[in-house]
Amino acid sequence: MSNIILIGFMGCGKSTVGIRLSYRLRRIVEDTDKLIEKKTEKKISDIFKEDGEAFFREQETECVKELLFRKEEMIVATGGGLPVRAENRVLLKQLGCVVYLKLSPEQILERVKGDTERPLLACENPLLRIKELLGEREAFYEEAADLVISADGKNMEEVLAELLRKLTENGCIAGGEYHEDSGD
Ligand code: S3P
């Protein structure tokens, strides 16, 4: 019935939830970071290093604009900073039903620990950085979102079940549109 866009902080599970949801809805899933890496033929960490964050943010806006031209219904996982730009929040609303996957700083840290591919968290005190950035971004996530799913203390099955229920209640997917999980 409409595209489903997953937003939220780094490590909140957007990509994984996106893939699992794509099995359940039999839709393709796109990931803005992956699309940007493909287009620029560079890893995100190298884009930040070589071209700077401002260039990356331009790429994000371009990427959402390009997705607006797609005809098929998709699930879109987005980079954690994408909803910060006001223009992007407007574009996301045009793209479809926006779901904010909410997670506490402590659980975010658990999930991103040891990850070297997230330049914004490559610092001495990542928990503090997560708290600062989340503090700056929370209001933007809330503003952009049609639905909020709190993922704290929930496993993937529970997050998916809540997501499917809320998407149905909000008319983002038709009742019965989803399929059983094949488990893989
Ligand atoms: C970023 C999040 C990353 C990626 C880039 C910047 C951010 O995506 O877009 O490193 O500003 O929060 P994930 O949220 O998929 O980690």
Backbone and ligand atoms as CSV (ligand in chain L), in Angstrom:
chain,resi,resn,atom,element,x,y,z
A,1,MET,N,N,0.833,-1.199,0.000
A,1,MET,CA,C,0.000,0.000,0.000
A,1,MET,C,C,0.873,1.256,0.000
A,2,SER,N,N,1.997,1.158,0.686
A,2,SER,CA,C,2.942,2.278,0.576
A,2,SER,C,C,4.336,1.779,0.937
A,3,ASN,N,N,5.336,2.574,0.593
A,3,ASN,CA,C,6.694,2.222,1.011
A,3,ASN,C,C,6.773,2.288,2.528
A,4,ILE,N,N,7.698,1.505,3.082
A,4,ILE,CA,C,7.921,1.549,4.522
A,4,ILE,C,C,9.365,1.978,4.735
A,5,ILE,N,N,9.555,3.062,5.487
A,5,ILE,CA,C,10.893,3.606,5.674
A,5,ILE,C,C,11.296,3.460,7.136
A,6,LEU,N,N,12.461,2.876,7.360
A,6,LEU,CA,C,12.934,2.664,8.721
A,6,LEU,C,C,13.985,3.714,9.058
A,7,ILE,N,N,13.748,4.446,10.140
A,7,ILE,CA,C,14.720,5.447,10.579
A,7,ILE,C,C,15.112,5.148,12.023
A,8,GLY,N,N,16.213,5.752,12.455
A,8,GLY,CA,C,16.652,5.596,13.838
A,8,GLY,C,C,18.157,5.662,13.920
A,9,PHE,N,N,18.640,5.653,15.143
A,9,PHE,CA,C,20.073,5.831,15.370
A,9,PHE,C,C,20.868,4.630,14.853
A,10,MET,N,N,22.171,4.874,14.631
A,10,MET,CA,C,23.075,3.784,14.232
A,10,MET,C,C,22.914,2.604,15.186
A,11,GLY,N,N,22.862,1.415,14.650
A,11,GLY,CA,C,22.832,0.223,15.489
A,11,GLY,C,C,21.461,-0.141,16.033
A,12,CYS,N,N,20.414,0.604,15.672
A,12,CYS,CA,C,19.095,0.292,16.246
A,12,CYS,C,C,18.429,-0.886,15.529
A,13,GLY,N,N,19.023,-1.352,14.438
A,13,GLY,CA,C,18.501,-2.558,13.776
A,13,GLY,C,C,17.756,-2.306,12.477
A,14,LYS,N,N,17.893,-1.097,11.910
A,14,LYS,CA,C,17.134,-0.761,10.679
A,14,LYS,C,C,17.397,-1.753,9.550
A,15,SER,N,N,18.677,-2.063,9.314
A,15,SER,CA,C,18.999,-2.947,8.180
A,15,SER,C,C,18.462,-4.353,8.415
A,16,THR,N,N,18.671,-4.878,9.631
A,16,THR,CA,C,18.218,-6.237,9.929
A,16,THR,C,C,16.695,-6.321,9.895
A,17,VAL,N,N,16.035,-5.351,10.528
A,17,VAL,CA,C,14.564,-5.348,10.521
A,17,VAL,C,C,14.081,-5.222,9.071
A,18,GLY,N,N,14.756,-4.381,8.294
A,18,GLY,CA,C,14.382,-4.189,6.889
A,18,GLY,C,C,14.413,-5.503,6.115
A,19,ILE,N,N,15.465,-6.271,6.315
A,19,ILE,CA,C,15.593,-7.547,5.591
A,19,ILE,C,C,14.506,-8.532,6.041
A,20,ARG,N,N,14.308,-8.620,7.368
A,20,ARG,CA,C,13.289,-9.544,7.882
A,20,ARG,C,C,11.892,-9.148,7.401
A,21,LEU,N,N,11.646,-7.845,7.383
A,21,LEU,CA,C,10.350,-7.354,6.925
A,21,LEU,C,C,10.164,-7.635,5.431
A,22,SER,N,N,11.258,-7.583,4.695
A,22,SER,CA,C,11.158,-7.831,3.249
A,22,SER,C,C,10.749,-9.289,2.979
A,23,TYR,N,N,11.198,-10.218,3.850
A,23,TYR,CA,C,10.751,-11.613,3.696
A,23,TYR,C,C,9.257,-11.720,3.965
A,24,ARG,N,N,8.834,-11.013,5.032
A,24,ARG,CA,C,7.432,-11.144,5.451
A,24,ARG,C,C,6.473,-10.502,4.457
A,25,LEU,N,N,6.915,-9.404,3.839
A,25,LEU,CA,C,6.006,-8.687,2.923
A,25,LEU,C,C,6.272,-9.012,1.457
A,26,ARG,N,N,7.357,-9.813,1.246
A,26,ARG,CA,C,7.777,-10.133,-0.132
A,26,ARG,C,C,7.954,-8.862,-0.958
A,27,ARG,N,N,8.713,-7.981,-0.390
A,27,ARG,CA,C,9.053,-6.733,-1.085
A,27,ARG,C,C,10.562,-6.587,-1.088
A,28,ILE,N,N,11.059,-5.764,-2.009
A,28,ILE,CA,C,12.501,-5.539,-1.987
A,28,ILE,C,C,12.837,-4.559,-0.869
A,29,VAL,N,N,14.081,-4.670,-0.409
A,29,VAL,CA,C,14.543,-3.735,0.610
A,29,VAL,C,C,15.740,-2.971,0.039
A,30,GLU,N,N,15.732,-1.668,0.244
A,30,GLU,CA,C,16.868,-0.835,-0.157
A,30,GLU,C,C,17.448,-0.205,1.099
A,31,ASP,N,N,18.716,0.143,1.017
A,31,ASP,CA,C,19.412,0.699,2.162
A,31,ASP,C,C,20.164,1.933,1.644
A,32,THR,N,N,19.872,3.108,2.190
A,32,THR,CA,C,20.464,4.329,1.611
A,32,THR,C,C,21.996,4.297,1.662
A,33,ASP,N,N,22.561,3.766,2.761
A,33,ASP,CA,C,24.031,3.693,2.833
A,33,ASP,C,C,24.581,2.830,1.691
A,34,LYS,N,N,23.921,1.698,1.455
A,34,LYS,CA,C,24.416,0.784,0.403
A,34,LYS,C,C,24.264,1.412,-0.976
A,35,LEU,N,N,23.155,2.127,-1.182
A,35,LEU,CA,C,22.954,2.778,-2.486
A,35,LEU,C,C,24.031,3.841,-2.726
A,36,ILE,N,N,24.374,4.574,-1.659
A,36,ILE,CA,C,25.406,5.609,-1.780
A,36,ILE,C,C,26.777,4.968,-2.035
A,37,GLU,N,N,27.047,3.866,-1.350
A,37,GLU,CA,C,28.331,3.176,-1.568
A,37,GLU,C,C,28.435,2.682,-3.011
A,38,LYS,N,N,27.303,2.196,-3.526
A,38,LYS,CA,C,27.300,1.678,-4.894
A,38,LYS,C,C,27.526,2.823,-5.897
A,39,LYS,N,N,26.812,3.920,-5.675
A,39,LYS,CA,C,26.896,5.042,-6.605
A,39,LYS,C,C,28.294,5.682,-6.604
A,40,THR,N,N,28.856,5.844,-5.412
A,40,THR,CA,C,30.164,6.521,-5.325
A,40,THR,C,C,31.328,5.526,-5.462
A,41,GLU,N,N,30.990,4.244,-5.409
A,41,GLU,CA,C,32.008,3.177,-5.431
A,41,GLU,C,C,33.023,3.353,-4.307
A,42,LYS,N,N,32.516,3.786,-3.149
A,42,LYS,CA,C,33.371,3.967,-1.973
A,42,LYS,C,C,32.628,3.496,-0.733
A,43,LYS,N,N,33.398,3.098,0.273
A,43,LYS,CA,C,32.774,2.761,1.558
A,43,LYS,C,C,32.410,4.064,2.267
A,44,ILE,N,N,31.364,4.012,3.113
A,44,ILE,CA,C,30.929,5.224,3.836
A,44,ILE,C,C,32.104,5.842,4.599
A,45,SER,N,N,32.883,4.990,5.270
A,45,SER,CA,C,34.000,5.526,6.067
A,45,SER,C,C,34.997,6.273,5.170
A,46,ASP,N,N,35.196,5.797,3.945
A,46,ASP,CA,C,36.112,6.497,3.028
A,46,ASP,C,C,35.496,7.793,2.502
A,47,ILE,N,N,34.189,7.791,2.297
A,47,ILE,CA,C,33.526,9.035,1.853
A,47,ILE,C,C,33.730,10.116,2.925
A,48,PHE,N,N,33.505,9.743,4.188
A,48,PHE,CA,C,33.694,10.709,5.276
A,48,PHE,C,C,35.140,11.221,5.283
A,49,LYS,N,N,36.081,10.300,5.133
A,49,LYS,CA,C,37.506,10.658,5.197
A,49,LYS,C,C,37.921,11.520,4.006
A,50,GLU,N,N,37.539,11.081,2.813
A,50,GLU,CA,C,38.071,11.713,1.601
A,50,GLU,C,C,37.231,12.887,1.088
A,51,ASP,N,N,35.916,12.807,1.253
A,51,ASP,CA,C,35.044,13.849,0.678
A,51,ASP,C,C,34.372,14.705,1.741
A,52,GLY,N,N,34.356,14.216,2.976
A,52,GLY,CA,C,33.764,14.982,4.076
A,52,GLY,C,C,32.299,14.652,4.303
A,53,GLU,N,N,31.843,14.975,5.516
A,53,GLU,CA,C,30.455,14.649,5.890
A,53,GLU,C,C,29.438,15.413,5.041
A,54,ALA,N,N,29.753,16.697,4.718
A,54,ALA,CA,C,28.780,17.506,3.959
A,54,ALA,C,C,28.460,16.846,2.613
A,55,PHE,N,N,29.497,16.303,1.960
A,55,PHE,CA,C,29.296,15.614,0.682
A,55,PHE,C,C,28.394,14.391,0.898
A,56,PHE,N,N,28.664,13.644,1.970
A,56,PHE,CA,C,27.843,12.461,2.261
A,56,PHE,C,C,26.375,12.848,2.469
A,57,ARG,N,N,26.151,13.945,3.196
A,57,ARG,CA,C,24.760,14.374,3.459
A,57,ARG,C,C,24.052,14.766,2.155
A,58,GLU,N,N,24.801,15.360,1.213
A,58,GLU,CA,C,24.218,15.669,-0.106
A,58,GLU,C,C,23.796,14.386,-0.801
A,59,GLN,N,N,24.655,13.389,-0.703
A,59,GLN,CA,C,24.366,12.095,-1.334
A,59,GLN,C,C,23.090,11.473,-0.754
A,60,GLU,N,N,22.913,11.649,0.562
A,60,GLU,CA,C,21.715,11.083,1.204
A,60,GLU,C,C,20.448,11.709,0.621
A,61,THR,N,N,20.469,13.048,0.481
A,61,THR,CA,C,19.285,13.733,-0.057
A,61,THR,C,C,19.016,13.278,-1.492
A,62,GLU,N,N,20.088,13.211,-2.292
A,62,GLU,CA,C,19.942,12.739,-3.680
A,62,GLU,C,C,19.349,11.336,-3.719
A,63,CYS,N,N,19.827,10.514,-2.832
A,63,CYS,CA,C,19.404,9.114,-2.790
A,63,CYS,C,C,17.884,9.016,-2.527
A,64,VAL,N,N,17.383,9.788,-1.550
A,64,VAL,CA,C,15.944,9.733,-1.252
A,64,VAL,C,C,15.152,10.272,-2.447
A,65,LYS,N,N,15.669,11.324,-3.089
A,65,LYS,CA,C,14.968,11.872,-4.264
A,65,LYS,C,C,14.871,10.806,-5.358
A,66,GLU,N,N,15.946,10.063,-5.545
A,66,GLU,CA,C,15.935,9.016,-6.575
A,66,GLU,C,C,14.940,7.903,-6.230
A,67,LEU,N,N,14.864,7.586,-4.944
A,67,LEU,CA,C,13.928,6.527,-4.530
A,67,LEU,C,C,12.472,6.918,-4.805
A,68,LEU,N,N,12.198,8.220,-4.784
A,68,LEU,CA,C,10.825,8.692,-5.046
A,68,LEU,C,C,10.351,8.339,-6.464
A,69,PHE,N,N,11.301,8.088,-7.364
A,69,PHE,CA,C,10.926,7.740,-8.738
A,69,PHE,C,C,10.619,6.262,-8.924
A,70,ARG,N,N,10.957,5.440,-7.925
A,70,ARG,CA,C,10.740,3.995,-8.069
A,70,ARG,C,C,9.248,3.677,-8.107
A,71,LYS,N,N,8.918,2.694,-8.898
A,71,LYS,CA,C,7.500,2.339,-9.039
A,71,LYS,C,C,7.058,1.260,-8.041
A,72,GLU,N,N,7.956,0.285,-7.772
A,72,GLU,CA,C,7.526,-0.825,-6.921
A,72,GLU,C,C,7.537,-0.430,-5.443
A,73,GLU,N,N,6.738,-1.147,-4.650
A,73,GLU,CA,C,6.696,-0.840,-3.221
A,73,GLU,C,C,7.903,-1.446,-2.521
A,74,MET,N,N,8.541,-0.618,-1.716
A,74,MET,CA,C,9.809,-1.046,-1.114
A,74,MET,C,C,9.789,-0.869,0.396
A,75,ILE,N,N,10.810,-1.473,0.977
A,75,ILE,CA,C,11.172,-1.149,2.356
A,75,ILE,C,C,12.503,-0.417,2.228
A,76,VAL,N,N,12.643,0.690,2.944
A,76,VAL,CA,C,13.881,1.465,2.836
A,76,VAL,C,C,14.499,1.631,4.226
A,77,ALA,N,N,15.719,1.115,4.391
A,77,ALA,CA,C,16.467,1.360,5.627
A,77,ALA,C,C,17.356,2.577,5.374
A,78,THR,N,N,17.385,3.491,6.336
A,78,THR,CA,C,18.108,4.753,6.116
A,78,THR,C,C,19.312,4.885,7.053
A,79,GLY,N,N,20.257,5.727,6.675
A,79,GLY,CA,C,21.375,6.047,7.557
A,79,GLY,C,C,20.868,6.830,8.762
A,80,GLY,N,N,21.536,6.655,9.909
A,80,GLY,CA,C,21.045,7.246,11.155
A,80,GLY,C,C,20.948,8.766,11.169
A,81,GLY,N,N,21.727,9.436,10.301
A,81,GLY,CA,C,21.704,10.900,10.323
A,81,GLY,C,C,20.784,11.499,9.276
A,82,LEU,N,N,20.193,10.658,8.466
A,82,LEU,CA,C,19.411,11.169,7.321
A,82,LEU,C,C,18.233,12.068,7.723
A,83,PRO,N,N,17.473,11.729,8.779
A,83,PRO,CA,C,16.316,12.583,9.113
A,83,PRO,C,C,16.681,13.922,9.750
A,84,VAL,N,N,17.967,14.168,9.970
A,84,VAL,CA,C,18.361,15.421,10.628
A,84,VAL,C,C,18.075,16.629,9.724
A,85,ARG,N,N,18.282,16.469,8.422
A,85,ARG,CA,C,17.994,17.556,7.476
A,85,ARG,C,C,16.494,17.728,7.306
A,86,ALA,N,N,16.024,18.953,7.449
A,86,ALA,CA,C,14.583,19.207,7.335
A,86,ALA,C,C,14.059,18.754,5.967
A,87,GLU,N,N,14.819,19.035,4.922
A,87,GLU,CA,C,14.406,18.650,3.567
A,87,GLU,C,C,14.196,17.135,3.473
A,88,ASN,N,N,15.072,16.385,4.116
A,88,ASN,CA,C,14.954,14.927,4.061
A,88,ASN,C,C,13.697,14.436,4.775
A,89,ARG,N,N,13.340,15.121,5.871
A,89,ARG,CA,C,12.139,14.684,6.602
A,89,ARG,C,C,10.908,14.858,5.714
A,90,VAL,N,N,10.879,15.939,4.932
A,90,VAL,CA,C,9.753,16.160,4.013
A,90,VAL,C,C,9.759,15.065,2.933
A,91,LEU,N,N,10.948,14.784,2.400
A,91,LEU,CA,C,11.051,13.770,1.340
A,91,LEU,C,C,10.646,12.383,1.859
A,92,LEU,N,N,11.028,12.082,3.094
A,92,LEU,CA,C,10.686,10.768,3.664
A,92,LEU,C,C,9.168,10.602,3.767
A,93,LYS,N,N,8.498,11.672,4.177
A,93,LYS,CA,C,7.025,11.623,4.283
A,93,LYS,C,C,6.408,11.356,2.916
A,94,GLN,N,N,7.021,11.965,1.876
A,94,GLN,CA,C,6.497,11.740,0.519
A,94,GLN,C,C,6.732,10.296,0.091
A,95,LEU,N,N,7.824,9.728,0.597
A,95,LEU,CA,C,8.204,8.374,0.176
A,95,LEU,C,C,7.282,7.309,0.770
A,96,GLY,N,N,6.761,7.534,1.970
A,96,GLY,CA,C,5.855,6.523,2.523
A,96,GLY,C,C,5.690,6.603,4.018
A,97,CYS,N,N,5.443,5.448,4.602
A,97,CYS,CA,C,5.176,5.352,6.041
A,97,CYS,C,C,6.514,5.252,6.782
A,98,VAL,N,N,6.779,6.218,7.648
A,98,VAL,CA,C,8.094,6.305,8.302
A,98,VAL,C,C,8.014,5.695,9.710
A,99,VAL,N,N,8.890,4.734,9.953
A,99,VAL,CA,C,8.898,4.038,11.247
A,99,VAL,C,C,10.205,4.324,11.973
A,100,TYR,N,N,10.079,4.844,13.183
A,100,TYR,CA,C,11.262,5.121,14.008
A,100,TYR,C,C,11.513,3.931,14.936
A,101,LEU,N,N,12.662,3.299,14.763
A,101,LEU,CA,C,13.062,2.203,15.655
A,101,LEU,C,C,13.887,2.805,16.789
A,102,LYS,N,N,13.279,2.811,17.961
A,102,LYS,CA,C,13.873,3.526,19.092
A,102,LYS,C,C,14.646,2.565,19.996
A,103,LEU,N,N,15.834,2.978,20.418
A,103,LEU,CA,C,16.663,2.122,21.276
A,103,LEU,C,C,17.463,3.007,22.238
A,104,SER,N,N,17.707,2.483,23.451
A,104,SER,CA,C,18.434,3.290,24.449
A,104,SER,C,C,19.924,3.367,24.085
A,105,PRO,N,N,20.621,4.424,24.553
A,105,PRO,CA,C,22.053,4.564,24.256
A,105,PRO,C,C,22.871,3.334,24.667
A,106,GLU,N,N,22.523,2.740,25.819
A,106,GLU,CA,C,23.289,1.584,26.306
A,106,GLU,C,C,23.156,0.398,25.340
A,107,GLN,N,N,21.929,0.179,24.851
A,107,GLN,CA,C,21.727,-0.949,23.926
A,107,GLN,C,C,22.337,-0.647,22.560
A,108,ILE,N,N,22.326,0.624,22.185
A,108,ILE,CA,C,22.968,1.010,20.918
A,108,ILE,C,C,24.454,0.678,21.013
A,109,LEU,N,N,25.051,1.059,22.156
A,109,LEU,CA,C,26.487,0.809,22.330
A,109,LEU,C,C,26.790,-0.692,22.205
A,110,GLU,N,N,25.962,-1.521,22.864
A,110,GLU,CA,C,26.144,-2.973,22.782
A,110,GLU,C,C,26.228,-3.439,21.330
A,111,ARG,N,N,25.384,-2.854,20.495
A,111,ARG,CA,C,25.291,-3.320,19.112
A,111,ARG,C,C,26.380,-2.776,18.196
A,112,VAL,N,N,26.924,-1.601,18.539
A,112,VAL,CA,C,27.921,-1.020,17.616
A,112,VAL,C,C,29.361,-1.206,18.108
A,113,LYS,N,N,29.483,-1.790,19.323
A,113,LYS,CA,C,30.805,-2.002,19.917
A,113,LYS,C,C,31.741,-2.732,18.936
A,114,GLY,N,N,32.927,-2.220,18.776
A,114,GLY,CA,C,33.904,-2.908,17.930
A,114,GLY,C,C,33.730,-2.668,16.445
A,115,ASP,N,N,32.712,-1.904,16.078
A,115,ASP,CA,C,32.454,-1.614,14.668
A,115,ASP,C,C,33.360,-0.479,14.207
A,116,THR,N,N,34.081,-0.699,13.144
A,116,THR,CA,C,35.007,0.347,12.680
A,116,THR,C,C,34.448,1.107,11.476
A,117,GLU,N,N,33.257,0.736,11.059
A,117,GLU,CA,C,32.685,1.333,9.840
A,117,GLU,C,C,31.772,2.524,10.109
A,118,ARG,N,N,31.700,2.951,11.383
A,118,ARG,CA,C,30.837,4.097,11.699
A,118,ARG,C,C,31.704,5.264,12.173
A,119,PRO,N,N,32.103,6.126,11.225
A,119,PRO,CA,C,33.068,7.180,11.544
A,119,PRO,C,C,32.647,8.086,12.688
A,120,LEU,N,N,31.347,8.314,12.849
A,120,LEU,CA,C,30.909,9.251,13.891
A,120,LEU,C,C,31.084,8.682,15.299
A,121,LEU,N,N,31.261,7.366,15.398
A,121,LEU,CA,C,31.415,6.769,16.725
A,121,LEU,C,C,32.849,6.328,17.001
A,122,ALA,N,N,33.743,6.650,16.051
A,122,ALA,CA,C,35.154,6.313,16.250
A,122,ALA,C,C,35.771,7.369,17.167
A,123,CYS,N,N,35.581,7.213,18.479
A,123,CYS,CA,C,36.077,8.206,19.438
A,123,CYS,C,C,36.371,7.524,20.765
A,124,GLU,N,N,36.938,8.267,21.710
A,124,GLU,CA,C,37.343,7.735,23.017
A,124,GLU,C,C,36.177,7.191,23.829
A,125,ASN,N,N,35.085,7.960,23.821
A,125,ASN,CA,C,33.947,7.603,24.676
A,125,ASN,C,C,32.669,7.493,23.835
A,126,PRO,N,N,32.493,6.351,23.173
A,126,PRO,CA,C,31.339,6.235,22.266
A,126,PRO,C,C,29.980,6.373,22.964
A,127,LEU,N,N,29.884,5.944,24.254
A,127,LEU,CA,C,28.577,6.060,24.934
A,127,LEU,C,C,28.185,7.531,25.070
A,128,LEU,N,N,29.160,8.347,25.453
A,128,LEU,CA,C,28.890,9.778,25.590
A,128,LEU,C,C,28.490,10.371,24.233
A,129,ARG,N,N,29.215,9.964,23.209
A,129,ARG,CA,C,28.934,10.458,21.846
A,129,ARG,C,C,27.525,10.048,21.405
A,130,ILE,N,N,27.161,8.794,21.717
A,130,ILE,CA,C,25.819,8.314,21.358
A,130,ILE,C,C,24.767,9.163,22.069
A,131,LYS,N,N,25.002,9.416,23.379
A,131,LYS,CA,C,24.026,10.206,24.153
A,131,LYS,C,C,23.894,11.616,23.588
A,132,GLU,N,N,25.045,12.214,23.251
A,132,GLU,CA,C,25.017,13.581,22.704
A,132,GLU,C,C,24.255,13.622,21.378
A,133,LEU,N,N,24.654,12.716,20.475
A,133,LEU,CA,C,24.040,12.713,19.139
A,133,LEU,C,C,22.551,12.385,19.202
A,134,LEU,N,N,22.220,11.400,20.056
A,134,LEU,CA,C,20.809,11.020,20.196
A,134,LEU,C,C,20.003,12.181,20.765
A,135,GLY,N,N,20.615,12.899,21.718
A,135,GLY,CA,C,19.971,14.081,22.292
A,135,GLY,C,C,19.670,15.116,21.212
A,136,GLU,N,N,20.606,15.270,20.272
A,136,GLU,CA,C,20.402,16.247,19.188
A,136,GLU,C,C,19.366,15.757,18.180
A,137,ARG,N,N,19.283,14.442,18.007
A,137,ARG,CA,C,18.479,13.905,16.903
A,137,ARG,C,C,17.085,13.435,17.259
A,138,GLU,N,N,16.888,13.090,18.534
A,138,GLU,CA,C,15.626,12.463,18.955
A,138,GLU,C,C,14.392,13.197,18.417
A,139,ALA,N,N,14.398,14.521,18.572
A,139,ALA,CA,C,13.218,15.302,18.148
A,139,ALA,C,C,13.001,15.193,16.637
A,140,PHE,N,N,14.084,15.074,15.878
A,140,PHE,CA,C,13.951,14.939,14.418
A,140,PHE,C,C,13.365,13.578,14.049
A,141,TYR,N,N,13.827,12.541,14.769
A,141,TYR,CA,C,13.275,11.199,14.512
A,141,TYR,C,C,11.767,11.192,14.806
A,142,GLU,N,N,11.419,11.769,15.969
A,142,GLU,CA,C,10.004,11.786,16.378
A,142,GLU,C,C,9.171,12.566,15.353
A,143,GLU,N,N,9.717,13.687,14.905
A,143,GLU,CA,C,8.982,14.530,13.956
A,143,GLU,C,C,8.775,13.813,12.622
A,144,ALA,N,N,9.803,13.089,12.194
A,144,ALA,CA,C,9.721,12.409,10.888
A,144,ALA,C,C,8.801,11.187,10.915
A,145,ALA,N,N,8.605,10.614,12.122
A,145,ALA,CA,C,7.965,9.296,12.209
A,145,ALA,C,C,6.438,9.314,12.169
A,146,ASP,N,N,5.887,8.346,11.453
A,146,ASP,CA,C,4.447,8.072,11.542
A,146,ASP,C,C,4.208,7.063,12.665
A,147,LEU,N,N,5.173,6.173,12.857
A,147,LEU,CA,C,5.064,5.131,13.883
A,147,LEU,C,C,6.367,5.036,14.659
A,148,VAL,N,N,6.256,4.730,15.952
A,148,VAL,CA,C,7.466,4.544,16.758
A,148,VAL,C,C,7.428,3.133,17.350
A,149,ILE,N,N,8.533,2.405,17.196
A,149,ILE,CA,C,8.639,1.073,17.804
A,149,ILE,C,C,9.807,1.110,18.776
A,150,SER,N,N,9.528,0.818,20.042
A,150,SER,CA,C,10.611,0.780,21.005
A,150,SER,C,C,11.197,-0.627,21.015
A,151,ALA,N,N,12.484,-0.717,20.687
A,151,ALA,CA,C,13.097,-2.044,20.536
A,151,ALA,C,C,13.808,-2.508,21.806
A,152,ASP,N,N,13.840,-1.655,22.836
A,152,ASP,CA,C,14.557,-2.023,24.070
A,152,ASP,C,C,14.004,-3.288,24.697
A,153,GLY,N,N,14.897,-4.220,24.992
A,153,GLY,CA,C,14.503,-5.451,25.673
A,153,GLY,C,C,13.672,-6.391,24.815
A,154,LYS,N,N,13.581,-6.130,23.531
A,154,LYS,CA,C,12.784,-7.013,22.663
A,154,LYS,C,C,13.693,-7.754,21.707
A,155,ASN,N,N,13.343,-9.002,21.411
A,155,ASN,CA,C,14.114,-9.702,20.393
A,155,ASN,C,C,13.535,-9.373,19.020
A,156,MET,N,N,14.203,-9.859,17.994
A,156,MET,CA,C,13.809,-9.510,16.620
A,156,MET,C,C,12.357,-9.913,16.323
A,157,GLU,N,N,11.955,-11.110,16.816
A,157,GLU,CA,C,10.588,-11.572,16.548
A,157,GLU,C,C,9.562,-10.625,17.155
A,158,GLU,N,N,9.857,-10.161,18.370
A,158,GLU,CA,C,8.919,-9.258,19.057
A,158,GLU,C,C,8.840,-7.902,18.343
A,159,VAL,N,N,9.999,-7.422,17.897
A,159,VAL,CA,C,10.022,-6.138,17.169
A,159,VAL,C,C,9.209,-6.277,15.881
A,160,LEU,N,N,9.440,-7.388,15.177
A,160,LEU,CA,C,8.725,-7.597,13.906
A,160,LEU,C,C,7.220,-7.716,14.106
A,161,ALA,N,N,6.823,-8.464,15.150
A,161,ALA,CA,C,5.395,-8.658,15.409
A,161,ALA,C,C,4.731,-7.311,15.691
A,162,GLU,N,N,5.391,-6.486,16.524
A,162,GLU,CA,C,4.824,-5.172,16.851
A,162,GLU,C,C,4.767,-4.284,15.606
A,163,LEU,N,N,5.820,-4.371,14.824
A,163,LEU,CA,C,5.887,-3.559,13.609
A,163,LEU,C,C,4.763,-3.938,12.639
A,164,LEU,N,N,4.590,-5.225,12.406
A,164,LEU,CA,C,3.540,-5.669,11.472
A,164,LEU,C,C,2.153,-5.257,11.978
A,165,ARG,N,N,1.956,-5.371,13.308
A,165,ARG,CA,C,0.658,-4.995,13.877
A,165,ARG,C,C,0.397,-3.498,13.676
A,166,LYS,N,N,1.402,-2.680,13.995
A,166,LYS,CA,C,1.206,-1.231,13.881
A,166,LYS,C,C,1.073,-0.788,12.421
A,167,LEU,N,N,1.817,-1.433,11.529
A,167,LEU,CA,C,1.705,-1.078,10.101
A,167,LEU,C,C,0.296,-1.397,9.593
A,168,THR,N,N,-0.254,-2.508,10.062
A,168,THR,CA,C,-1.609,-2.895,9.649
A,168,THR,C,C,-2.632,-1.907,10.222
A,169,GLU,N,N,-2.505,-1.629,11.538
A,169,GLU,CA,C,-3.447,-0.705,12.192
A,169,GLU,C,C,-3.455,0.658,11.517
A,170,ASN,N,N,-2.278,1.086,11.058
A,170,ASN,CA,C,-2.162,2.414,10.437
A,170,ASN,C,C,-2.457,2.413,8.947
A,171,GLY,N,N,-2.819,1.269,8.414
A,171,GLY,CA,C,-3.171,1.182,6.999
A,171,GLY,C,C,-1.964,1.241,6.061
A,172,CYS,N,N,-0.760,1.068,6.632
A,172,CYS,CA,C,0.449,1.086,5.783
A,172,CYS,C,C,0.555,-0.225,5.004
A,173,ILE,N,N,0.057,-1.311,5.586
A,173,ILE,CA,C,-0.042,-2.573,4.848
A,173,ILE,C,C,-1.454,-3.100,5.043
A,174,ALA,N,N,-1.913,-3.888,4.066
A,174,ALA,CA,C,-3.253,-4.456,4.180
A,174,ALA,C,C,-3.202,-5.632,5.149
A,175,GLY,N,N,-4.262,-5.834,5.928
A,175,GLY,CA,C,-4.338,-6.981,6.823
A,175,GLY,C,C,-4.146,-8.246,6.005
A,176,GLY,N,N,-3.306,-9.142,6.492
A,176,GLY,CA,C,-3.093,-10.398,5.768
A,176,GLY,C,C,-2.087,-10.284,4.639
A,177,GLU,N,N,-1.515,-9.101,4.467
A,177,GLU,CA,C,-0.535,-8.950,3.377
A,177,GLU,C,C,0.761,-9.701,3.688
A,178,TYR,N,N,1.012,-9.918,4.973
A,178,TYR,CA,C,2.309,-10.519,5.283
A,178,TYR,C,C,2.264,-12.040,5.380
A,179,HIS,N,N,3.442,-12.614,5.213
A,179,HIS,CA,C,3.593,-14.059,5.130
A,179,HIS,C,C,4.309,-14.569,6.368
A,180,GLU,N,N,4.244,-15.887,6.566
A,180,GLU,CA,C,4.961,-16.480,7.700
A,180,GLU,C,C,6.449,-16.320,7.480
A,181,ASP,N,N,7.168,-16.214,8.589
A,181,ASP,CA,C,8.611,-16.101,8.480
A,181,ASP,C,C,9.192,-17.464,8.132
A,182,SER,N,N,10.061,-17.493,7.107
A,182,SER,CA,C,10.648,-18.777,6.749
A,182,SER,C,C,11.771,-19.149,7.711
A,183,GLY,N,N,12.109,-18.222,8.593
A,183,GLY,CA,C,13.103,-18.525,9.607
A,183,GLY,C,C,14.530,-18.272,9.193
A,184,ASP,N,N,14.761,-17.923,7.933
A,184,ASP,CA,C,16.158,-17.670,7.532
A,184,ASP,C,C,16.405,-16.188,7.326
L,1,S3P,C1,C,25.369,7.820,10.242
L,1,S3P,C2,C,24.850,6.547,10.265
L,1,S3P,C3,C,25.344,5.482,9.391
L,1,S3P,C4,C,25.930,6.077,8.110
L,1,S3P,C5,C,26.965,7.098,8.434
L,1,S3P,C6,C,26.419,8.249,9.277
L,1,S3P,C7,C,24.836,8.839,11.196
L,1,S3P,O1,O,24.292,4.586,9.047
L,1,S3P,O2,O,24.922,6.637,7.331
L,1,S3P,O3,O,28.029,6.451,9.106
L,1,S3P,O4,O,25.049,10.039,10.978
L,1,S3P,O5,O,24.152,8.425,12.159
L,1,S3P,P1,P,23.662,3.508,10.088
L,1,S3P,O6,O,22.612,4.231,10.871
L,1,S3P,O7,O,23.074,2.471,9.205
L,1,S3P,O8,O,24.768,3.009,10.932
